[in-house]
Amino acid sequence: MKQIKTALISVFHKDGLEELLAKLHTEGVKFLSTGGTQAFIESLGYQSQKVEDVTTYPSILGGRVKTLHPKVFGGILGRRELEGDREQMTKYEIPEIDLVIVDLYPFEQTVAGGASEADIIEKIDIGGISLIRAGAKNFNDVVIIPSKEQYRPLLDILNAQGAQTTLEQRRQFATEAFGVSSHYDTAIHAWFRS
């Protein structure tokens, strides 16, 4: 079993997140977040550290670059069992991130809504999809929640066994995560081809 101590949360859809945040807070999990998600977490009365306080970079380029930083991705991809990775995480002050909760920009809904090409392009999620892939790749250490459909399965686990997960549970979330990223990229590919 691996303990969840720090969660990075960056979601488009906030609905359904309240119950999950309440349980994580009760379990003593620290929150790390960006922009609108951080404002939402704090509106519920919970503390959330800003990603930019960790990276020392603000959200730039109109929000296109928020989480894309070695301190964030190092915290997700660092292999806890490797001494070399742990030493580098300490040296570069990279926090361990044990849980990543992402809900991507709604690309397909934006296309279906008849939006302009410029608006559709801006709904191609870069940071979120990268967080999903990183969390899924390092399922040995990290729980990846790649969409709001996975909020409930995680909550069920938290209610049953506290803020800890088995390797098999983390692998299952990783499987879902690669399904989400594959579907998302397929939709983008189809739009470009059309």
Helices and strands as residue ranges (DSSP letters): E 2-3, E 6-11, H 17-26, E 30-33, H 35-43, E 49-50, H 51-55, H 70-77, H 83-91, E 99-103, H 107-112, H 117-122, H 127-137, E 143-145, G 148-150, H 151-161, E 164-165, H 167-193
